[in-house]
Amino acid sequence: MFEQLIASLNISPISNDVFHQLTSILTQQTDDSIASFISQVFEPLLFLEQWAWQKLSQASDQTYLREMLHALASFNKQIVFIDDHMNHDDKFRLLIPDTLDSINLIFEQFNNNQNSCMAAASLWFDNLSYLIQEYPHLGRSPVIIHINQYFGQRLLMSEAYESYLSELRQSQLSPSIFSAKQLLYIKTCSFSLNVYLHTKPKNFCLTIDEILEKIGSHYLQIMEIHCYNISTWSKELLACITHLTGLIDICFDTNKKEEELNQILFPTEQILFDFIEVLIRVVSYEPFYKDISNQRSEDGPMFVDITLHFILNILQTQNISCHFQLMTNLSDALLLRVTNKSIPNQYFFYVYSIFGEILSEEKSKELEFTDDMGNGYFAMLEQTWQQPSKTYKHLTVSVLLRAFLTLSKNEFIPQKTADSNKLCLLLEMCDDYPIVYDIIWALSFNKDIQQQLRSNAPFMSKLIQLAKQ
């Protein structure tokens, strides 16, 4: 049936019934059935995907075609998050167009202000961002590079982008400002650049300073104005602020320097303190945790994920622990989150890592961990270490190791390291990350760790050589 419908796409004119039946088949697929369905119809589906990229650039008033493209976009989002039974190479083949031609035709429609094209294509570009977020190494694809060069040069640095930021600085927002073009610029473009910059691209068309100078002050004012009434946000405003925050966060992460304030983003310490208060409001907003397990794909949970990462980034580089009231407010907000046992391990990692930065040594020792949290941490560290960019889902090896060190005084950490046989993973990183030596020293008071170190002849030889230098 599906194969016959796909064959009908080669016959002109295409009947509305073909589009209607394709829409029905695509929307019937569930998370449980989709992998099996794809394996049965992979080649016809691949044809449909490439055909659809071409249709995105063609203005059409065919309702059934638009509905089918929308259904296919939702189906493709499901594909990104299939964790089992489908490899990333097949996802790459299905979701990324095989040439730049269809992308360039879409960009021509953007330049001509074709709103219908912008609305549909934004969904498809968002799916590419989800894909690269899950598989950062795919960010080296020529298609992904080309898209982000265009987004950086033609959208982010445009007067239109700045105009849309100015609109968002109004305290009262009319729903009409969230046009297809505005969402393309502020949500889709920002999301794409955020994910792309996490892959540490070479020869990108913009510097981090240029991005921060363009949008940094606008962003801080938007957050200051709107984060005092989060309950009134529309889903469009949430999407825009989520992905703006993601873009600012990766820029701060890329340019951060120990004990040195980012003067472009935070000209004064007071601006930084005010911003942290705003971020505390975000992580304190309970409804964001309603669908917390969907932090990979839903804006609310994703916003919390990005915000926690941003807070951790600031704490690891700025000496602000002396700001007692600020740290108390942050600690109180996060303690409420720890009681929610449905929170994914990545959230616990952020929360406990932040605790490691702001709590005293004695208080850090009192934190309670679970085996799942320990296993989740080592899984994140291993996946991040295996990435060429040493970055995975907003996390870098450096951030993970710094957090490990701050929490290693808690007895759970060295014992879990020993029981999980993860000491070898840490030892692999010694040459690239000297902080690992500090971690090993902190762990070495555990008897099981001592035994594992003694039995590792290559590492013991390395220590002897270092001692002689």
Buried (B, 14 or more C-beta within 10 A) or exposed (E): EBEEBBEBBEEEEBEBEBBBBBBEBBBEBEEEEBBEBBEEBBEBBBBBBBBBBEBBBBEBEBEBBBBBBBBBBEBBBBBBBBEEEBEEEBBBBBBBBEEEEBBEBBBEBBEEEBBBBBBBBBBBBBBBBBBBBBBBBBBBBEBBBBBBBBBBEBBBBBEBBBEBBEBBBEEEBEEEBBBBBBBBBBBBBBBBBBBBBBBBBEEBBBEBBBBBEBBBBBBBBBBBBBBEEBEEBEEBBBBBBBBBBBBBBBBBBBBBEEEEBBEBBBEEEEBBBBBBBBBBBBBBBEEBBEEBEBBBBBBBBBBBBBBBBBBBBBBBBBEBEEBEEBBEBBBEBBEEBBEEEEBBBBBBBBBBBBBBBBBEEEEBEEBEBEEEBBBBBBEBBBEBBEBEBBBBBBBBBBBBBBBBBBBBBBEBBBBBBBEBEBBEBBBEBBEEBEBBEBBBEBBEEBEBBBEBBEEBEEBEEBBEEEEEE
